[in-house]
């Protein structure tokens, strides 16, 4: 009986152990499934993308449709060309112009202003009343150029010009999977079909037009070229001063070359056509192309800084190149499929995700980070902002598309020398990164905000860490090592040590993220204090990877850096701030970014919970910007409020994404940091972050209404 009982017990034990072993295997598999987004059913990426293809019938939308390759973009209106809309522009990352310097002065002659900086006088690039002309010139130069406009000449049968509202049955579609746009409309009952496509490897567009009796004089084309403009947030063009620039044309039977000269800026525009057409010069800088074929015409238009040595690609070759390129893009990197969700908002969130990927790849994947309106217009004269590079580029790392991010990361190396000079001239070590600069010019846009911002400083360390996590190689360490060190050296030398309080203080003077403080007296902003901790901590980690000893100065600053300011149990935007929730509850709620965008160095989570709630209750969201809502969504996700994260991404009028995928509602239009922020936020919500719960899509709601399938995404810091 003893042995029988033992045998039965042993059998029970082995069966139970086997069951436990199998359960453990299944649990591990489920863990891998939920954490890493692996699935037995692979995402059908073509179905995911094409269910959000753009379809437009409204003639009067503000935002243009676009085709482009990241370096170059061609915006167009409902006609498929640049016939009517002032927002339909041609821009590139190389097309810049600089007006002649005023009275022989240069940026080197700019004196700026001396400001008290914790008891010592420091020069900053702040507008100087005695140098108004030079200041204005530095602000406006260089500026991004509109390279030219190509549109339809549309006439009625009686010869009168067709206005926009007289187009009949307009329909425009952009096939996101191929990057090919088709537009159709009628003129006096005559159907016109237009195909518009950009070459992925050349700054060229190709157009195919079909219409009956195309050669009857009702339909033609124009190409015209403007001068540069001192007006920002527009089309980057001055159409009223033809004598200030030159267009030298070489007209041939089926092609033309236009040599453009605007002061010291020179570039070429090449035009070629098939199926028959004739071209003539109708007024300065304007040429008209009239079809001679009865049914169709192919046109290719290329823009380049240097003379082309190869023939232009044909329309067919350009169409094939685009139809090959874009599927490769969509099949690369990450994807998020929400189609199994029950929440009725899933379709809109997925649309925003897909369209944001498209418009960012068109506008935000060039050799320099574009300004906030990308290649749509010349907002801020086209100058890019170092503090906004994060919002333009960081999402590429989480979406597994580092090569697109890497295209513009060279701005840190190219600006390193001048940034070291800036730090040294102000009495600091390392490199102090600027705020707003143009193409190859490195002077700071002079005003009371730009030279006093500091939250752009840790960005290159963040980017270096993102790249290292994907490519932990010696090459990555070599690429970023010097930049990380010089950045951290400044960060360690910038804080002021207060002996009486035995702590390091950020500022004064400084301007905070929200840019609504008095920079002369402001110090210890919450976001910047947390980011300083993150940056210096990561810099020490990089020293370990590089087999270098820990830097004692970094350690000393980290040990005694001021704590994040708290009042009434909540964080405040900066330390010496009164009326936080009534007077300063507008612009960027950056204090929430310390635990969301950032991993939370120095953050007390219960205090952040109370702060996040108060922001939601009191913030004036009608006075915020496009990236504020993804930032709030990231904080919500880390705090475990997936429902709030979804609300911030979808339910606020100040964060709209229009039919073309362009962000509007808060700030200038369009506002691409909102698209980049959304992509970073949803990747983080799906794939998780350091310390996230071990579950699928930890940042999404857990109410059973959201089914999140994802693949190819990376975890956030």
N, C-alpha and C positions, 0 to 999 in steps of 0.2 A: 504493500500500500504506500509505503514511503517513497519507493522508486517510481511508482505510478504517479503519485502526486508531483514528484520532482520532474518527471517526464512531461506531465501536462503543463506544469509551470514553465519549464524550459521552452516548450512549444509555444505557449502563449507569449513568452518574452521575445522569442525570435520573430514571431509574426508581428508583434507590436513594434519591435525594432525595425523590421523591414518596412512596416507601414510608416514609421517615423522617418526612416531614411528616404523613402519615396516622397513623403510629405516635404521633407527638407529640400529635396531636389526640385520639387514643384515650386516651393516657396522661393528658392533661389532663382528659378527661371522666371517666376512672376516678378520678383524684385528686379531682375535685369530688364524684363519687359517694361515695367512701369518707370524705372529710373532712366533707362537709356532710350526709351521710345521704340524699341524693336517690336515688330509685329509680324505675325504669320501672313498678314495681308499687306502687301507693299502698297504705298500710296500711288494711285494713278495720277501722276503729276500733270499729264496733259489735260485730263478731265478737271483736275483742281484749278488749273490756270485758265482754261478756256471758258469755264462757266462764269468767269468774270471779265470776258472780253468787253471792250468799251463799245457802246452803241449810243450815238448821239443824234438827236433830231432837232434840238434847239439851236437856232442860228446865232443866238446872242450870248453864249456863255463867255464868262470872263477868261477862264483858263483855256489855253490852246491844247489841242492834241499835239503829241510830239513823237518823232522818231529820232534816234540818236545812238551814240556809241560810248557815252561817258566823257569823251573829249570834245564832242561836237553834237549839237542838237538843232533840229529844224522844227520850229513850231508852226502850226497851220490851223486855219479856221475851218468852217464847215465845208468849204470848197476843196479841201485837201491841199491847198496852197495858201499863200500869204496875201489873199486878195483883199480882205476887209479888216481883220482884227489888228489892233495896235499891240496885242500881246503875242502875235505870231511873228517871232523873230528868229534870226540865225546867229547863234553864238557858239564860241569855242573856248577852250582853256588857254589857247595861244593868242587869241585876237584881242590885243591891248593897244592902247594909244596913250601918249603923253603930250599934253599941250606944251608949247615952249615955256621955258622958265621965265619968271617975271623979272625984267630988268637985270638979267644975268645972275640972279640969285639962285642958289641951290638949297636943297634940304640941309646941307652941311652948315649953312649960314643961320639956320633956325636956332634961336636962343631959348625957347621955352620959358618956363617959370621955375623959380626957386621956392620950394615949400618946406615948412618946418616938418621934420620927420623924427619924432621922438627926441627932440632937443637938438637936432642938427639940420642944416639946410641942404636940401637935395634938389637937383635939377630934374624936372620931368617935362615930357613933350606935351605941355599944356599950352593952348593958344595964347599967343603973346600980343597984347593990344598994340604994341609998337611995330608989329610985323603982320598986319592984317592981310596984305596982299599975298605974302609968302605963305601964311597959314592957310588961306583959302586955296592956293595952288596945291599945297601938300594934301589937303583934304580931297580934292577932286582928281588928283593924279596918282598913278595911272588910272584909266577907266576902261572898262570892258566895251568892246566894239560890237555893234550890230554889223555883221559882215555883208549884208545885202538882203534884198527882198525879192522874192519870186512869186508872182501871182497871175491870176487870170485877167484878161481883158474880156469882159462880158457885155454884149450888146443885144438889144432887142431887134426885132425885124425892122423896126423903123429907124434903127441906128442910134437910139438913145441908150445911155449907160444903164445897166441893170443894177439897182440898189440891192443891198443884202436881203431886205424883207420881200423882194420880188422873186427870190429863188423858190422854186416849187418842189415839194416832196423831198426835202434834204434828208439824207441819211448817211451817217459816217460810222464806220466800224474800224476798230483797231484789233487785229488778231494778235494777242499778247504772245502766243506760242511761236509766231514767226516774225513779229515786229513789223508786219505789213499792214498798212492802213488803206482802206477803200472808202471813197466818198462818192455819193451819187446825188444828183439834183437835176432839175429841169429849168431851161431858159426858154420862155415862150413855147412851152410844150416840147422842146428838144431835150432828150435825155443825155446827160453827160455822166460818164463814169471815170473816176480818177483813182489811180493806185499810187501811193506814196511810200517810199522805203528808203532807209539809210544804210549805207554800206558799213558793216561792222569794223572793217579794217582801214577805211579811208574816210576822210571828212567830205563825204559826197552823198548826195541824194539822187534818187532816180524816180522818174515820174512816167506813168503810162496813162494816156488820155484816149478815151473812146467816145465818139459822138457821130451821129449821122450828119452828113454835109458839114464836116468839120472845117472845110475850106471855104465856107460861104461868107466869111468875114464877121460872123457873130462871136466867134471864140478865138482868142489869141492869148499871148502871154507877155508879161513884162518882167524885166529884171532891172533893178535900180539900186544905186549905192548912195549912202548918206555920209556926211561928215560925223565926227565924234561930237558928243554933247556934254555939257556941264550939268545937265538935268539927270538926277538919279531917280531910281524906281520908275523907269520908263523903258522905251524900246532901244535905248542906247544909241539913238540916231538923231542927227540934225539934218533935216531935209530942206532947210531954207538958206543955206550958204554954199551954193555950188562952186563959188570961186575959191573956196578955201581948201579944196582937195582936187585930185586929178584921177581920171580914168582913161587910160590908154588902151584902146581896143584893137584887136586883130580879128577882123570878121572874115570868115570863110564860108564855103557853101554849106557845110553841115557842122560847123563848130565855130567857137569864138573863144578868145582869151582876153580877159580884162585885167590889166595891170593897175593895181590900186596904190595910190600914194596919199597918205594923210600925214603931213609933217614928216616925222622920221619913221612912221609906220608904213611898211610895204607888204603887200601880199597879192596873190593871184587868184582869180576866179576863172575856172574853165567851164565852158558850156558846150555840150554836144547834143545832137538830135538825129533821130532816124525817122523814116517814113515821110520825110519831106517837110521843109519849112524854110522861110526866108526871114532874115533879121535886118533891122535897120535902127539907126540912132535917131530918136525922136526929140530929145532934149538933153541937156547936160546930165550925164550919169544915168540916163534911162535909155533902154533898148527894148524894142518890141519884136516878138517872134510870132509870125503868122503861119499857120499850117497850110501846106499845099496838098497834102493827102486828104482824101475824102472822108476817111473813117477813123484814123488813129494816128498818134504820134508818141514816140519815146523821147524823153529828155533826161540828160544826166548833168548834174551841176556839182562841181567840186571846188573846195576852198583850201588854199595851202599857203604857207609862209614862203615857200620856195617854188621855183618853176618845176612843174611835173616832168618827169623823164619817161614816163610810161603812158600809153593811151588810157583814156578814161574807161572804166568798166562800162559795159552795156547795161541797159535796164535789166535784161534777163540775168546777167551775171550778178548784179547787185541784189536782185530778188532772191536768187539762189543762195548767195552768201548770207543774207539775213535769215532765210528760212533754215539755214544750217546752224547759224550762230545762236539764235535765241533758244532752240530746244536744248542746246548744250548748256546754256545759262540756267534754264529752268531745271535741268536734270542734275546740276551741280549743287553742292551745299545742301541746305536744309529745306524742309517743307513742313507745313502744318495744315492738316485736313480736319475741319470742324463739322463735316457734313452729317455725322452721326448724332449731332447734338439735338436736344429738344428745345432749348432756349431759342425763341424766334429771332434773336439778334445774331445767331451764328453766321448767317449769310453775310450780313453787313461787316462783321469783324473780319471774316475771311476775305471779303472783297477789299477791305482796307489793307490787309496784309499783302495780298497778291499785287494790287496796284502800286503799293508803296515800293515793292521790290522792283517793279518795272520803271517807275519814274526816277528812283534813285540810281538805277543802272544807266539810265539815259543822261541824267544831269549831274550825278555825284560820284563819278568814277574816273576822274581825269587826273592830270599830273599835278594840279593844285586843288585844294579843297574849295569848292565854289562858295560864294556867299549864299545867304539864306534863301534867295530866290533862284538859285541854281543857274541854268542856262536858259531860263525863260526870259529874264529881263536883267537890267543892270542895277539892281538894288545895291545901295552903298557903293555905287560906281563899279560894282563887280568885285570889290575887295573882299578877301576872305578874313574870317575872324578866328583867331587861335583858340578862343574859349569855346567856339562852336564846332571845332573840328571833331570833338567827341560825338556830337549829335549827327554830324554828317557821315562819319566813317566807322564808329565802334561797332555798329550792328553787323558789318561784314564779317567780323571775327566770330561772332556767335552763330552766324548763318553759314559758316564754313566756306567763306569766299574771301579769304585773306588776300589773294592777288589783287582784288579790286581795292581793298583798303591800302595795300602797299603802294599803289600808284601815286598816292599823294603824300605818303609818309616822308618823302624826301625833303619836305619843307622844313623839317627839324634840322637836318644836316645843312641845308642851304642857308638857314637863318641862325645857325649856331654861333658863327663868328660875331655877327652884329649883336646877338643876344648876350654873349660874353662881354662885349664892349659896353652894352647898356648896364649890365650888372656892375662892372668895374667902375664906370663913371658915377654910379650912385653909391659906391662904397660897399658893395656886396661881392661875394664870391660866386663862382659858377656862371650860369646863363639865366638871364631873366627874359622869358619869352614875351614877345609883343602881343598886342591885342588885335589890331586891324592893320593889315598891309595889303599891297597889291601884288602884281605878278612877280617880277624880278626885283622890285624895289622894296627896300627894307625899312623905310622910315615909318614911324608910328603915325597914325591918323591923330593929329593934335586936338585934344579937348580935355575936359576934366574927368572923363570916365576912362577912356582907353588906357592911358599909361598907369592908372592906379588900380586896375583889376589884377587880381592874383589867382583866380580860380582856374585859369588856363595852365598855370605852372606845372601841376603834377600830371597833366594829360600824357606827355610822352612816356612817363613811367607806366601809366595805365596801359597805353598801347603796346609798350614793350612786353608787359606781362601777358596781355591777350595773345600776342604772337608767340611768346615762349610756350604758353600752354598748348598751342597747336603744333609748334615746331620747337621742341626743347633740344636745340642743337647748338654746337659751337658757333655756327654761322649766325644764328640769332643773337647769341651773346655778343659776338663781335660787332654786329650791325648796330645794336642798341647800347652797348656798354658805356661808351663815352657820353652819349646823350643822357642816359640815366644818371651817370655820375655828376655831370655838370648841372643837371636839373636839381638833383638832391643837394648839391653844394650850395646853390642859391637858397633852397628851401631851409637849409640849416643855418645860413647866415642872415636870413631876412628877419626872423622873429627878434623882438627887442626883449632883453632880459631885465626884468624889474627886480632889483636886489631886495627891496623892502618886502615884496610879496613872494619872492623866490619862485618866480615863474616866467616863462616866455610868453610874449604877447604878439599877436599878429596885428600890424598896423600901429598907429596911424601914420600917414594917411593911406587909406585904401578905399576902393569902391567895392561894394558887395555884389553878389550875383544879380540881385534884383535891381541894381543901379538906381536905387531911390533913397540912398543915405547921404549924409553930409560927409564926404570923404576926409575932411580935415579933422574930424573928431571921432570917426567910427573905428572900432577895433574889435577883434575876436569874433568874427562872424562864424556861425555854427557850421555851415557847410564847409567853409575853408579850413576850419580847425580839424574837422574829421578827415578831410582830404589830405591835409598836411601829414596827419598820422599815417594814413594809408600809404602815401607816397614815400615817406621816410622808412616805414616798415618794409615796403617792397624793395627800396633801394638797398637796405641791409641784406635782404634775401639775394639780391643780384650780386652783391659783393661775395657772398658765400658761393654762389654758382661760379663766379669768376675766380674762385680760390684766393680771395683777398680777405684780410681781417676786417672785422666790423669797424665802422667809422665811429670814433668816440664822440664826435660832434653831433652826428645824427642821433646817437643814443642819448646824449645829454638833453637835446631839444625834445626828443620823444618823452623822456622821463619827466620833464618839467613844463611841457607845453600846457597852456591854460586849458581848463576843462570847458566843455561845451556849455555855453551860458544857459542857466535855468532861472525862471521866475514863475512863481505860483505853480510849481510842479510841471511846467512845460518849457520846452526850449524856446528861445527867442532868436530872431534872425541874426542879431549881434548883441554884444554884451551890454553896452551902455544905452539900451533902447527903452524908451517909454512909449506908451500907447501902442503896443505891439499889435493888438487885435482890433483896433479901431482906426488907427492912422496909417499903419504900414502893412495892412492886410491886402496888398495888391501887388502886381508884377509877379515875379517868380517866387513861389513858396519853397525856396531852395533848402530851407532847414529840413524838409522831409526827404530831400535827396541824400542826406547823410546816411540814411538807412533805406536804400532802394537802389538808386544809381550807384552809390558807394556801399561797401560791405558793412559799414557801421563801426569803424574804429572810433572809440571814445563814446559810443552811444549807449545810453541806458534804455533798454527796450520799453519798460513801462512808461518812462517819461516820453519816449517817442510815440507810444500808443496814445497818450493823452494829447500830445501835440498834433498828431495826425487827425484826431477827432475834432480838435478845435479848428484846424485849418478847414476841414469840411464844413463846419458850422458857420464860419465867419468870413472866409476868404471871398474877395470880390472877383469872381471868375470871369466877369465881363471885362476885366482889365488884366488878362493873363495872355500868354503866348502859346504857340502850338506845342512846344516840347514840355510845357508844364504838366500836361495831362498824362503823358507816358511816365514822367517822373513820379507823379502821384500814384500811378498804377503800380510802379515798381515798389514803392513804399508799402502800399496796400498788400501787395503779394508777399513781401517779407514778413509783414505782420499777421499774415494768415487771413486777410480779408479779400478773398478772390472775387466776391461779389462787387466790392468797391473798385477793384482793379478794372473789372469789365465796365462799370459805370463811367470811370474816368476816361476810358478809351472810346466810349460810344455815345454817352448820353448828355454831353455838354455842348451847347450851341457854339461856344468859343473854340471847339475843336471839331471842325468839319473837314471831310475829305470829299471833294467834288467828283463829278462823273469821270474826270480824267485821272483822278488819283492825287490831285493837288490839295494840300492843306490850306485852309483859310479859317476865318473866324476870329483869330487873334494875331495881331502883328501884320506885317506886309504880306501881300499875296503874290505868288504862292510862298509857302514857308516850309521848306524841305526838312529842317530839323524836327518838325512834327512827324514826318514820315520815318526818318531815321530813329527817332525816339520810340515810335510805335513798334518798329521791327525789333529793336533791342528789348523792349518790354515784353513782347509776346514770346520771344525766344527764351527769355529768362523765366517767364511764367510756365512755359512748356518743359524746358530742359532742366530748370532749377538753377541753383546758385550754391556757392560754398556754404555748407551747413543747412541746406534745404531739407525738408522732410523727405524720407525715402519713399516717394510715391510718384506716380505719373502726374505730370502737369501740376506741380505743387502750388503754382500761383493762380490756378483757375478755381472757380467755385467748386465746392464739394457737395452740391445740392442734387446731384444726379442729372442735371440738365445739360451738362457739357461733356461731350465725348471728344477727347483731344488725341488725335493721332499725329505723331511727328517723327521725323527722321533727319539725321544729318546736322542737328543743332549742337552747339557747345554750351556748357554750363557757364554762367556768369560768375564773376568774382564774388 
